Structures are given as C-alpha cells and as structure tokens.
Amino acid sequence: MTTGNCLAHWKFHCRSDVASSAALVEAGRRMPGIDRIEIHHDEANPASGAIARRLGFTEMERVQVPEGPVAPSETGIDVIWRLQTRPSPSA
C-alpha cells in the first residue's frame, strides 16, 4: 500500500537531458504535499536510468508491465526510481 502523495511517474518516450529533468524535479520539490518523485522507464533505456542516478534517485524495483513492450526495442520491464523529497507521513 502506498502512503503519502506521489507527484507522478515519468514515461520518457523521447530524448531527455539532465537539465530538463532537474527542472522538473525542482518543481516537484516545491509542490506542497509531494513527498516523493518517481521515474519509470523501460530497462532497455539505460540513458533514462543514468539521468535518474545523476539526479540522486534510487532504483526501487523492476516490474513486468501488464501490457508488455509497447515498442520493438523495449523489454516490457519498467525500472522504477524514487527520490524522497520530504519525510513520508508514515515515517
């Protein structure tokens, strides 16, 4: 069960860079009630994982997505990264 508020998860279907991602993270940090930010990406996209790691996110898990791969180059396994922005209400 998830507690607290979650801003969203990001599905990068296009090329992203650290500066753009950092701006989104900073916006999330300033939003009231947001205690974490998540990035989800297919495991076949290591560039998104590198951005998440560089921004201080922690890899939480890898999960098989129910719909499977949506593009020929995907594996259908989502890598989920999390950045805690404030202490969780349950902590």
C-alpha positions as CSV (number, residue, x, y, z in Angstrom):
1,M,0.0,0.0,0.0
2,T,1.3,3.5,-0.9
3,T,1.1,6.2,1.7
4,G,1.6,10.0,1.2
5,N,1.3,11.9,-2.1
6,C,3.0,10.9,-5.3
7,L,3.5,13.6,-7.9
8,A,3.5,11.2,-10.9
9,H,5.8,8.9,-12.7
10,W,7.5,9.9,-15.9
11,K,7.4,7.9,-19.1
12,F,10.2,9.1,-21.3
13,H,9.2,8.4,-24.9
14,C,11.6,11.0,-26.2
15,R,15.2,12.1,-25.6
16,S,15.6,13.9,-22.3
17,D,18.5,15.7,-20.7
18,V,19.7,16.3,-17.2
19,A,18.9,20.0,-17.1
20,S,15.2,19.5,-18.2
21,S,14.8,16.6,-15.8
22,A,16.4,18.6,-12.9
23,A,13.9,21.4,-13.6
24,L,11.0,19.0,-13.3
25,V,12.4,17.6,-10.1
26,E,12.9,21.0,-8.6
27,A,9.3,21.9,-9.5
28,G,8.1,18.7,-7.7
29,R,10.1,19.6,-4.6
30,R,8.3,22.9,-4.4
31,M,4.8,21.5,-4.7
32,P,3.0,21.2,-1.4
33,G,2.2,17.7,-0.2
34,I,4.6,15.9,-2.5
35,D,6.9,13.6,-0.6
36,R,8.5,11.7,-3.5
37,I,9.1,11.8,-7.2
38,E,9.3,8.7,-9.4
39,I,10.8,8.0,-12.8
40,H,9.6,4.8,-14.6
41,H,11.4,3.7,-17.8
42,D,11.9,0.5,-19.8
43,E,15.0,-1.4,-18.8
44,A,16.2,-1.2,-22.4
45,N,16.6,2.6,-22.0
46,P,19.8,2.9,-19.8
47,A,20.0,6.7,-20.6
48,S,16.9,7.4,-18.5
49,G,18.4,5.4,-15.7
50,A,21.7,7.4,-15.9
51,I,19.7,10.6,-15.6
52,A,17.8,9.3,-12.6
53,R,21.0,8.2,-10.9
54,R,22.7,11.5,-11.6
55,L,19.8,13.4,-10.1
56,G,20.0,11.4,-6.9
57,F,17.2,8.9,-7.4
58,T,17.4,5.4,-6.0
59,E,16.4,2.3,-8.1
60,M,13.5,0.7,-6.2
61,E,12.4,-2.2,-8.3
62,R,11.9,-3.7,-11.8
63,V,8.4,-4.8,-12.7
64,Q,6.9,-6.6,-15.7
65,V,4.3,-4.2,-17.2
66,P,0.9,-5.9,-17.8
67,E,0.7,-4.6,-21.4
68,G,4.2,-5.9,-22.3
69,P,6.6,-4.0,-24.6
70,V,4.9,-1.1,-26.5
71,A,7.8,-0.7,-28.9
72,P,10.0,-3.3,-30.6
73,S,13.1,-2.1,-28.8
74,E,11.5,-2.4,-25.3
75,T,11.6,-5.4,-22.9
76,G,8.3,-4.7,-21.1
77,I,10.1,-4.4,-17.8
78,D,9.8,-1.0,-16.1
79,V,12.6,0.2,-13.9
80,I,11.3,2.4,-11.1
81,W,13.4,5.1,-9.5
82,R,12.4,7.2,-6.4
83,L,13.6,10.4,-4.9
84,Q,12.2,11.1,-1.4
85,T,11.6,14.9,-1.2
86,R,10.3,15.1,2.3
87,P,9.9,12.5,5.1
88,S,7.0,10.2,4.5
89,P,3.9,10.8,6.7
90,S,4.2,7.2,7.8
91,A,7.8,7.6,8.9
